[in-house]
């Protein structure tokens, strides 16, 4: 599963969803879905805009985690 660290990165910089949406031009709904980790797909231009805005690498924003084993 892919984990999105947008909420952590925004919290460290004390940014609000509306600030990121305004400053990047990304739809607020898209940012909200990433923030709450409910997004099922993300366009590359959104990832690029967020990485440039937050001055981070893609690996800082997203992390691949193993799925929990079902028993």
JOCOR-V766164 format. One record per helix or strand of 2 or more residues. SS is the DSSP state (H for helix, E for strand). FROM is the first residue (numbers start at 1). TO is the last residue. If there is no record, write none. Layout:
ss=[SS;SS]
from=[FROM;FROM]
to=[TO;TO]
This chain:
ss=[E;H;H;H;H;H;E]
from=[2;6;17;28;44;58;62]
to=[4;13;24;35;54;61;64]
